Amino acid sequence: MNSTAPGTPEPGVDPADPRTVVVRYVDAVARGDLETVRASFAADATWTYPGDVPLTGVYRGRDTIVDEFLLGAGVLFAPGGAPAVTLTNVIADGGQVVAEWTSKGLAATGRVYDNTCLGVFTVADGLITSVREYADTQHVERSLFGGPQPG
């Protein structure tokens, strides 16, 4: 059994390794560990979210990413319906890390949110400096913002 705390690298693993940084970040999101989430980003980091939905845009700065984008998206879910985040794949090459995760929850609209997301992370000096996220924004529009259901 592993006695290492969640989000803590195994002995001998460099905590600044880009893959380790991204896995620790996604694990912290899944656990709701806001302190580790915030500490994962460089002060001047950016997060780019695609599409043409109210979340679309480039979020600049650690506090903006956490407080406006991540926590802002959290209010789109029903009480007790916060999404369960599961990391499904990670590929790393130098400071670039591609992570895929699922996010499943109950939206404040009453609709089920079940999306697969992919982020291209850039990591430098043990901190996330940029993220480009890709997701099914039509699903985001329908489930989180009450857009028309396919039919």
C-alpha positions in Angstrom: 0.0 0.0 0.0 1.2 3.5 -0.9 1.7 5.7 2.2 2.4 8.8 0.1 -0.2 11.5 0.5 -2.3 12.2 -2.7 -0.6 14.7 -5.0 2.8 13.9 -3.4 5.3 12.4 -5.9 6.7 8.9 -5.1 10.2 8.9 -3.5 12.8 9.6 -6.2 10.3 11.4 -8.5 11.2 15.0 -9.2 8.3 17.2 -8.0 9.1 19.7 -10.7 8.9 17.2 -13.5 6.3 18.5 -15.9 4.3 15.2 -16.0 4.3 15.1 -12.2 3.2 18.7 -12.0 0.2 18.1 -14.3 -0.9 14.8 -12.7 -0.7 16.5 -9.2 -2.8 19.4 -10.5 -5.5 17.2 -12.0 -5.5 15.0 -8.9 -6.0 18.2 -6.8 -8.9 19.3 -8.9 -10.5 15.8 -8.5 -10.0 16.1 -4.7 -11.2 19.7 -4.5 -7.8 20.7 -3.1 -7.9 24.4 -3.9 -4.5 25.1 -2.2 -2.7 22.7 -4.5 -4.6 23.8 -7.5 -3.6 27.4 -6.9 0.0 26.5 -6.1 0.3 24.6 -9.4 0.2 27.7 -11.6 2.8 30.4 -12.3 1.6 33.9 -11.3 1.4 34.9 -14.9 -0.1 31.7 -16.3 -2.7 31.6 -19.0 -5.6 29.3 -19.7 -7.3 29.3 -23.1 -10.8 27.8 -23.4 -12.3 27.2 -26.8 -15.6 27.8 -28.6 -18.4 30.3 -28.3 -19.8 29.8 -24.9 -19.8 32.1 -21.8 -16.6 30.4 -20.6 -14.7 31.0 -23.9 -11.6 33.2 -23.6 -8.1 33.5 -22.4 -7.7 33.7 -18.7 -4.6 35.5 -17.6 -2.9 35.1 -14.2 -3.1 32.4 -11.6 -5.8 34.1 -9.5 -8.0 34.8 -12.6 -7.6 31.2 -13.7 -8.6 29.8 -10.3 -11.1 32.4 -9.1 -12.9 33.3 -12.3 -12.5 30.3 -14.6 -12.3 27.2 -12.4 -14.4 28.4 -9.5 -16.6 30.3 -11.8 -17.4 27.1 -13.7 -18.1 25.4 -10.4 -21.2 27.6 -9.9 -22.7 26.1 -13.1 -23.3 22.8 -11.2 -26.2 21.9 -9.0 -25.5 21.7 -5.2 -23.9 18.3 -4.7 -23.5 17.9 -8.5 -19.9 19.1 -8.8 -18.2 17.1 -11.5 -16.1 14.1 -10.7 -12.8 14.5 -12.6 -10.9 11.4 -13.7 -7.5 11.6 -15.4 -7.5 9.1 -18.2 -4.3 9.7 -20.2 -1.0 11.7 -19.9 1.7 12.2 -22.5 4.7 14.3 -21.7 7.6 15.6 -23.9 9.9 18.0 -22.2 7.9 20.9 -20.8 4.8 20.0 -22.8 2.2 17.7 -21.2 -1.0 16.6 -22.9 -3.6 15.4 -20.3 -7.0 13.9 -21.0 -9.7 13.7 -18.4 -13.4 13.0 -18.0 -15.7 15.4 -16.1 -19.1 14.1 -15.0 -21.6 15.9 -12.9 -25.1 17.4 -12.6 -25.4 20.9 -14.0 -27.5 23.6 -12.3 -29.8 23.4 -15.4 -30.7 19.8 -14.3 -28.9 18.3 -17.2 -26.1 15.7 -16.9 -22.7 17.0 -17.7 -20.4 14.2 -19.1 -17.5 15.6 -21.1 -14.1 14.4 -22.2 -11.5 17.2 -22.1 -7.9 17.5 -23.2 -5.4 20.1 -22.1 -2.1 21.0 -23.6 -0.1 22.2 -20.6 3.3 24.0 -20.7 5.3 23.6 -17.5 8.4 25.5 -16.5 10.3 25.4 -13.2 7.7 23.1 -11.6 4.7 25.4 -12.4 2.0 25.4 -15.1 2.6 28.4 -17.3 -0.1 27.8 -19.9 -3.0 25.6 -20.8 -5.0 25.2 -24.0 -8.1 23.2 -23.2 -10.2 21.3 -25.8 -13.7 20.0 -25.0 -17.1 19.4 -26.6 -18.3 23.0 -26.3 -21.7 22.0 -27.8 -22.2 19.7 -24.9 -21.0 22.5 -22.6 -23.6 24.9 -24.1 -26.4 22.4 -23.8 -25.7 21.0 -20.4 -24.3 24.0 -18.5 -26.1 26.9 -20.2 -29.4 25.2 -21.2 -28.9 25.3 -24.9 -31.0 23.2 -27.2 -30.8 19.4 -26.9 -29.8 17.6 -30.0 -32.7 16.1 -31.8 
